[in-house]
Amino acid sequence: GNSVTQMEGPVTLSEEAFLTINCTYTATGYPSLFWYVQYPGEGLQLLLKATKADDKGSNKGFEATYRKETTSFHLEKGSVQVSDSAVYFCALIIQGAQKLVFGQGTRLTINP
Amino acid sequence: KAGVTQTPRYLIKTRGQQVTLSCSPISGHRSVSWYQQTPGQGLQFLFEYFSETQRNKGNFPGRFSGRQFSNSRSEMNVSTLELGDSALYLCASSLGAQLYNEQFFGPGTRLTVL
């Protein structure tokens, strides 16, 4: 089956620290990969995406590269801010399907 | 362009009751998907509708049902509510016609079952 595994949280960092949230996947087909972010009391916002191997998605200083050989899509940011505090979800969708498969989420807290 | 809207935002029901949640997709989007979010199970896919037809279904009991109208608005219904149905229910819309479409999420409806 299809599944996504994220590093366990919560993750607490100081402002301006480097962030990595690990994500690996298992897929029967050829997936597209996503990172979504959920701020308190809100729905999910698409942060970035990659649709084929070696693609790099980027947005708001966050980056993730689609690594087919390691089935990974790790999220990185060079210098985090307090406003980045949220829950981050890695997800995949199989081509031809309309069903997102999510990881369990990683709660990130950034302290000033 | 207006985003995905969900009503109501909050609901409190008691066990055994039924509930109907509503989702209005982004204008022009024909696919609507529903997800349940709970602390224990995370985000789980319920079902997806495209042009008034259910195209995909997750592993939920028959108490969970949905429908889509000709204007692409969608409703989901949960009958005979159980305590475990307490969750944030998220709706997402997409164009739906291609092999892959980006999904845009609404703010969710938080259902509490007492």
Contacts between the chains, C-beta under 8 A, distances in Angstrom:
chain1	res1	chain2	res2	distance
A	32	B	100	5.4
A	36	B	105	7.7
A	42	B	107	5.8
A	42	B	108	7.8
A	43	B	4	7.7
A	43	B	90	5.6
A	43	B	105	4.1
A	43	B	106	5.3
A	43	B	107	4.5
A	43	B	108	5.0
A	44	B	90	6.6
A	44	B	92	7.7
A	44	B	105	4.2
A	45	B	105	7.2
A	46	B	102	6.4
A	46	B	103	7.7
A	46	B	104	7.4
A	49	B	102	7.0
A	51	B	100	6.8
A	89	B	43	6.7
A	91	B	43	8.0
A	93	B	100	6.4
A	93	B	103	7.9
A	95	B	99	5.1
A	95	B	100	5.7
A	96	B	99	5.3
A	96	B	100	7.9
A	97	B	56	6.7
A	98	B	31	5.8
A	98	B	33	6.0
A	98	B	48	4.6
A	98	B	50	7.3
A	98	B	55	6.4
A	98	B	56	5.8
A	98	B	94	6.9
A	98	B	96	6.6
A	98	B	101	7.1
A	98	B	103	7.7
A	99	B	33	7.2
A	99	B	45	4.8
A	99	B	48	6.5
A	99	B	56	5.2
A	99	B	58	7.3
A	100	B	33	7.5
A	100	B	35	7.4
A	100	B	43	7.7
A	100	B	45	6.7
A	100	B	92	7.6
A	100	B	103	6.3
A	101	B	45	7.5
A	102	B	42	6.1
A	102	B	43	4.1
A	103	B	42	7.7
A	104	B	42	4.8
A	105	B	42	6.3
A	105	B	43	7.6
